[in-house]
Amino acid sequence: MKSLNIVGGGRLGKVLGRLAVLSGAYHVTAVLCREAAHAREAAAFVGAPRALTRLAELPAADLTLLAVPDGAIAVVAAALAEARVLPAGSVVFHASGALDSVQLAPLAAQGALTASLHPAFSFAEPERALETFGGTLCALEGDGDACGQLAMLVQAIAGEPFYLKPGGKVGYHAALSIASNYLVTLLSLAQGVVAAAGVDDATARRLLGALMTQTLGNALALGPAQALTGPIGRGDAGTVAQHLTVLEPDDGALYRALGLATVKLAGERLDAGQQAALLALLGNGE
Ligand SMILES: NC(=O)c1ccc[n+]([C@@H]2O[C@H](COP(=O)([O-])OP(=O)(O)OC[C@H]3O[C@@H](n4cnc5c(N)ncnc54)[C@H](OP(=O)(O)O)[C@@H]3O)[C@@H](O)[C@H]2O)c1
């Protein structure tokens, strides 16, 4: 059975620690927080024998998870290196989606195998997270041996590991932000435009929600290029010109930027004349 330290017994640390214990393949050696009461509560939740507040007291373990906020990862890694408590060859990892394993460089310099493990999951409520974590995709990046051991951990807790190429963490996080955040931005944009056309909020939510859900389903099933419908996909520059007349300047700028990307996506479905007409309209910032 492998040993695991949890530094940061917050939302993610508690749940991953508990799932590791429940798998039967790991025992959590200690849980560490800044506040003693938090450490005790988190250790009880995880089922760990020790609740700590001082990094220097951290026991040796096969794996150590730094589940602290992103802004504290490098600080805690440097402090842990200074405390010299982790054996060379042990795995140290964090769970940030945006940051890579370079944050753990002071520990790597001492012989630790460093990596990051990002579960694409929201740990808002720990008890519920324990029930629903199964099947979660987990991105691994960093030292090859560390990633191999973390893939085993992910599988033990019923997640699904996949690997990022070296230096790929920023692109990975940018993609998640585009897919998640910009989808919300698009809905907000469409809601504003349809409200100006006189549609009430409740109807707008049903109208746009059904369309966006159906379109996403089509795009996932058929691929984005095949799923594309609408005036740009048909090469209908007249309708696009009409749309631009009703949009506020900021909304028009966004419509044009996304329209240019959509012309590219439509590709060979458009003949040279259609492409030129659309590019002239959409590239024109007036
Ligand atoms: N929450 C999510 O849904 C989610 C999803 C994917 C990835 N992640 C990643 O998981 C990591 C942890 O996020 P979280 O949401 O679990 O954070 P959180 O709930 O805020 O918990 C952070 C924990 O870290 C401890 N801590 C903070 N600063 C520390 C320091 N300097 N030294 C030692 N311990 C410290 C806190 O201790 P005290 O309680 O004593 O202050 C707390 O136990 C982040 O890298 C985040 O990006 C989170």
Ligand as a Chemical Component Dictionary entry (heavy atoms), coordinates in Angstrom:
data_LIG
# 
_chem_comp.id                   LIG 
_chem_comp.type                 NON-POLYMER 
_chem_comp.pdbx_formal_charge   0 
_chem_comp.three_letter_code    LIG 
# 
loop_
_chem_comp_atom.comp_id 
_chem_comp_atom.atom_id 
_chem_comp_atom.alt_atom_id 
_chem_comp_atom.type_symbol 
_chem_comp_atom.charge 
_chem_comp_atom.model_Cartn_x 
_chem_comp_atom.model_Cartn_y 
_chem_comp_atom.model_Cartn_z 
_chem_comp_atom.pdbx_ordinal 
LIG N1  N1  N 0  -11.851 23.341 -5.919 1  
LIG C1  C1  C 0  -11.908 22.822 -7.139 2  
LIG O1  O1  O 0  -12.995 22.575 -7.674 3  
LIG C2  C2  C 0  -10.639 22.490 -7.895 4  
LIG C3  C3  C 0  -10.714 21.790 -9.113 5  
LIG C4  C4  C 0  -9.551  21.446 -9.792 6  
LIG C5  C5  C 0  -8.322  21.843 -9.275 7  
LIG N2  N2  N 1  -8.260  22.555 -8.114 8  
LIG C6  C6  C 0  -6.947  22.944 -7.592 9  
LIG O2  O2  O 0  -6.762  22.370 -6.316 10 
LIG C7  C7  C 0  -5.912  23.222 -5.533 11 
LIG C8  C8  C 0  -6.595  23.503 -4.204 12 
LIG O3  O3  O 0  -7.816  24.171 -4.445 13 
LIG P1  P1  P 0  -9.029  24.101 -3.386 14 
LIG O4  O4  O 0  -10.204 24.667 -4.093 15 
LIG O5  O5  O -1 -9.093  22.770 -2.768 16 
LIG O6  O6  O 0  -8.516  25.182 -2.286 17 
LIG P2  P2  P 0  -9.183  25.509 -0.868 18 
LIG O7  O7  O 0  -10.494 24.819 -0.704 19 
LIG O8  O8  O 0  -9.100  26.987 -0.714 20 
LIG O9  O9  O 0  -8.187  24.836 0.177  21 
LIG C9  C9  C 0  -6.858  25.255 0.256  22 
LIG C10 C10 C 0  -6.177  24.528 1.424  23 
LIG O10 O10 O 0  -4.805  24.910 1.409  24 
LIG C11 C11 C 0  -4.424  25.339 2.706  25 
LIG N3  N3  N 0  -3.416  26.375 2.540  26 
LIG C12 C12 C 0  -3.544  27.590 1.972  27 
LIG N4  N4  N 0  -2.365  28.242 1.964  28 
LIG C13 C13 C 0  -1.484  27.412 2.552  29 
LIG C14 C14 C 0  -0.121  27.523 2.878  30 
LIG N5  N5  N 0  0.589   28.619 2.557  31 
LIG N6  N6  N 0  0.461   26.473 3.486  32 
LIG C15 C15 C 0  -0.233  25.354 3.796  33 
LIG N7  N7  N 0  -1.540  25.192 3.516  34 
LIG C16 C16 C 0  -2.147  26.224 2.921  35 
LIG C17 C17 C 0  -5.673  25.857 3.362  36 
LIG O11 O11 O 0  -5.502  25.744 4.767  37 
LIG P3  P3  P 0  -6.465  26.542 5.781  38 
LIG O12 O12 O 0  -7.802  25.883 5.600  39 
LIG O13 O13 O 0  -5.909  26.288 7.131  40 
LIG O14 O14 O 0  -6.443  27.969 5.328  41 
LIG C18 C18 C 0  -6.726  24.895 2.799  42 
LIG O15 O15 O 0  -6.782  23.719 3.564  43 
LIG C19 C19 C 0  -5.641  24.460 -6.382 44 
LIG O16 O16 O 0  -4.410  24.297 -7.049 45 
LIG C20 C20 C 0  -6.789  24.448 -7.367 46 
LIG O17 O17 O 0  -6.462  25.114 -8.593 47 
LIG C21 C21 C 0  -9.380  22.876 -7.404 48 
# 
loop_
_chem_comp_bond.comp_id 
_chem_comp_bond.atom_id_1 
_chem_comp_bond.atom_id_2 
_chem_comp_bond.value_order 
_chem_comp_bond.pdbx_ordinal 
LIG N1  C1  SING 1  
LIG C1  O1  DOUB 2  
LIG C1  C2  SING 3  
LIG C2  C3  SING 4  
LIG C2  C21 DOUB 5  
LIG C3  C4  DOUB 6  
LIG C4  C5  SING 7  
LIG C5  N2  DOUB 8  
LIG N2  C6  SING 9  
LIG N2  C21 SING 10 
LIG C6  O2  SING 11 
LIG C6  C20 SING 12 
LIG O2  C7  SING 13 
LIG C7  C8  SING 14 
LIG C7  C19 SING 15 
LIG C8  O3  SING 16 
LIG O3  P1  SING 17 
LIG P1  O4  DOUB 18 
LIG P1  O5  SING 19 
LIG P1  O6  SING 20 
LIG O6  P2  SING 21 
LIG P2  O7  DOUB 22 
LIG P2  O8  SING 23 
LIG P2  O9  SING 24 
LIG O9  C9  SING 25 
LIG C9  C10 SING 26 
LIG C10 O10 SING 27 
LIG C10 C18 SING 28 
LIG O10 C11 SING 29 
LIG C11 N3  SING 30 
LIG C11 C17 SING 31 
LIG N3  C12 SING 32 
LIG N3  C16 SING 33 
LIG C12 N4  DOUB 34 
LIG N4  C13 SING 35 
LIG C13 C14 SING 36 
LIG C13 C16 DOUB 37 
LIG C14 N5  SING 38 
LIG C14 N6  DOUB 39 
LIG N6  C15 SING 40 
LIG C15 N7  DOUB 41 
LIG N7  C16 SING 42 
LIG C17 O11 SING 43 
LIG C17 C18 SING 44 
LIG O11 P3  SING 45 
LIG P3  O12 DOUB 46 
LIG P3  O13 SING 47 
LIG P3  O14 SING 48 
LIG C18 O15 SING 49 
LIG C19 O16 SING 50 
LIG C19 C20 SING 51 
LIG C20 O17 SING 52 
# 
